[in-house]
Amino acid sequence: MVIALETDRLLLNELSLSDLEDFFLYRNDPVVTRYQGFRPEKLEEAKQFIEKLKPFPFPFETLVLPGWYQLGIRLKIENGLSVLIGDLGVHLFDDDSTTVELGITLTSKFQGKGIATEVMNAIIDICFQHPTIERIVCSTDPRNEACCSLLRKLGFELFKFEKDAFVLREEIVDDMIFHLHKA
Ligand SMILES: CC(C)(COP(=O)(O)OP(=O)(O)OC[C@H]1O[C@@H](n2cnc3c(N)ncnc32)[C@H](O)[C@@H]1OP(=O)(O)O)[C@@H](O)C(=O)NCCC(=O)NCCS
């Protein structure tokens, strides 16, 4: 499988059905997905999600078709092997080829170890080498301290605070939209 992105500790490439059980385990975890919309309740739901994913174009500069793409984040272990520890969503908008939205999720066990910083720095780098992308957008629930701190640490700035932005599992939630611009 083509590696979309590689860092010291990590490989990012497409999710496949061989990831299904690991993917379901953390995506179904209410602590991990406390502030996220996608929380499959059944294995079948996770399976359908993986089956419907768009193929991630390679190299990254050829990524032009609007929509959501999802990459598996894999920790390198010994003998060239790796284990799935999260995923990265990459969203290209229908009406704006200058902007990309990112969303990252890690299993509880691998949070707080600088993994998101490593992934985000790498994807930010290649996003800003893309011929059209000039702005990266991330949105999060204001109560998601880990995400807000991560984004601020990476240089994102708050663009908009939206009160009562949407309903998430019967709760009306606020939303914070952060922007990072190409230097
Ligand atoms: C948000 C998330 C991706 C951060 O990943 P991570 O690998 O733990 O982040 P890092 O270890 O790279 O930490 C980045 C910075 O965020 C801050 N941070 C991390 N975890 C934190 C926590 N639990 N509370 C407050 N700040 C936290 C720290 O400032 C840290 O920088 P520092 O260690 O240099 O001080 C991770 O917590 C996660 O997957 N959460 C569940 C899914 C989610 O909510 N995703 C957000 C998209 S909506």
The ligand as an SDF file (V2000), in Angstrom:
LIG
                    3D

 48 50  0  0  0  0  0  0  0  0999 V2000
   -6.5080   16.0620   20.2520 C   0  0  0  0  0  0  0  0  0  0  0  0
   -5.4890   14.9390   20.1000 C   0  0  0  0  0  0  0  0  0  0  0  0
   -5.4020   14.5350   18.6310 C   0  0  0  0  0  0  0  0  0  0  0  0
   -4.1140   15.4470   20.5780 C   0  0  0  0  0  0  0  0  0  0  0  0
   -3.1640   14.4160   20.3020 O   0  0  0  0  0  0  0  0  0  0  0  0
   -1.8470   14.1860   21.1600 P   0  0  0  0  0  0  0  0  0  0  0  0
   -0.9350   13.2850   20.3820 O   0  0  0  0  0  0  0  0  0  0  0  0
   -2.2200   13.7700   22.5060 O   0  0  0  0  0  0  0  0  0  0  0  0
   -1.2370   15.6510   21.1770 O   0  0  0  0  0  0  0  0  0  0  0  0
    0.2990   15.9740   21.4630 P   0  0  0  0  0  0  0  0  0  0  0  0
    0.8560   14.9590   22.4130 O   0  0  0  0  0  0  0  0  0  0  0  0
    0.9940   16.1700   20.1670 O   0  0  0  0  0  0  0  0  0  0  0  0
    0.1710   17.3430   22.2610 O   0  0  0  0  0  0  0  0  0  0  0  0
    0.0650   18.5900   21.6330 C   0  0  0  0  0  0  0  0  0  0  0  0
   -0.2010   19.6600   22.6860 C   0  0  0  0  0  0  0  0  0  0  0  0
   -1.5540   19.5760   23.0790 O   0  0  0  0  0  0  0  0  0  0  0  0
   -1.6610   19.7780   24.4960 C   0  0  0  0  0  0  0  0  0  0  0  0
   -2.3520   18.6320   25.0760 N   0  0  0  0  0  0  0  0  0  0  0  0
   -2.2490   17.3290   24.7290 C   0  0  0  0  0  0  0  0  0  0  0  0
   -3.1020   16.5970   25.4670 N   0  0  0  0  0  0  0  0  0  0  0  0
   -3.7280   17.4680   26.2950 C   0  0  0  0  0  0  0  0  0  0  0  0
   -4.7280   17.3180   27.2690 C   0  0  0  0  0  0  0  0  0  0  0  0
   -5.2710   16.1130   27.5410 N   0  0  0  0  0  0  0  0  0  0  0  0
   -5.1820   18.4170   27.9030 N   0  0  0  0  0  0  0  0  0  0  0  0
   -4.6740   19.6460   27.6210 C   0  0  0  0  0  0  0  0  0  0  0  0
   -3.7210   19.8370   26.6940 N   0  0  0  0  0  0  0  0  0  0  0  0
   -3.2520   18.7610   26.0410 C   0  0  0  0  0  0  0  0  0  0  0  0
   -0.2880   20.0420   25.0190 C   0  0  0  0  0  0  0  0  0  0  0  0
   -0.1250   21.4450   25.0760 O   0  0  0  0  0  0  0  0  0  0  0  0
    0.5930   19.4810   23.9580 C   0  0  0  0  0  0  0  0  0  0  0  0
    1.7770   20.1690   23.7870 O   0  0  0  0  0  0  0  0  0  0  0  0
    3.0230   19.9750   24.8080 P   0  0  0  0  0  0  0  0  0  0  0  0
    3.0400   18.5550   25.2110 O   0  0  0  0  0  0  0  0  0  0  0  0
    4.1990   20.3740   24.0040 O   0  0  0  0  0  0  0  0  0  0  0  0
    2.7090   20.8870   25.9250 O   0  0  0  0  0  0  0  0  0  0  0  0
   -5.8720   13.6990   20.9660 C   0  0  0  0  0  0  0  0  0  0  0  0
   -6.0840   14.1260   22.2770 O   0  0  0  0  0  0  0  0  0  0  0  0
   -7.0970   12.9490   20.4740 C   0  0  0  0  0  0  0  0  0  0  0  0
   -6.9990   12.0860   19.5910 O   0  0  0  0  0  0  0  0  0  0  0  0
   -8.2750   13.2500   21.0700 N   0  0  0  0  0  0  0  0  0  0  0  0
   -9.5010   12.5320   20.7030 C   0  0  0  0  0  0  0  0  0  0  0  0
  -10.0080   12.8850   19.3290 C   0  0  0  0  0  0  0  0  0  0  0  0
  -10.2330   14.3780   19.1980 C   0  0  0  0  0  0  0  0  0  0  0  0
  -10.8930   15.0020   20.0080 O   0  0  0  0  0  0  0  0  0  0  0  0
   -9.6670   14.9360   18.1230 N   0  0  0  0  0  0  0  0  0  0  0  0
   -9.7380   16.3390   17.8450 C   0  0  0  0  0  0  0  0  0  0  0  0
  -10.3970   16.6070   16.5620 C   0  0  0  0  0  0  0  0  0  0  0  0
  -12.0600   17.2000   16.7700 S   0  0  0  0  0  0  0  0  0  0  0  0
  1  2  1  0
  2  3  1  0
  2  4  1  0
  2 36  1  0
  4  5  1  0
  5  6  1  0
  6  7  2  0
  6  8  1  0
  6  9  1  0
  9 10  1  0
 10 11  2  0
 10 12  1  0
 10 13  1  0
 13 14  1  0
 14 15  1  0
 15 16  1  0
 15 30  1  0
 16 17  1  0
 17 18  1  0
 17 28  1  0
 18 19  1  0
 18 27  1  0
 19 20  2  0
 20 21  1  0
 21 22  1  0
 21 27  2  0
 22 23  1  0
 22 24  2  0
 24 25  1  0
 25 26  2  0
 26 27  1  0
 28 29  1  0
 28 30  1  0
 30 31  1  0
 31 32  1  0
 32 33  2  0
 32 34  1  0
 32 35  1  0
 36 37  1  0
 36 38  1  0
 38 39  2  0
 38 40  1  0
 40 41  1  0
 41 42  1  0
 42 43  1  0
 43 44  2  0
 43 45  1  0
 45 46  1  0
 46 47  1  0
 47 48  1  0
M  END
$$$$
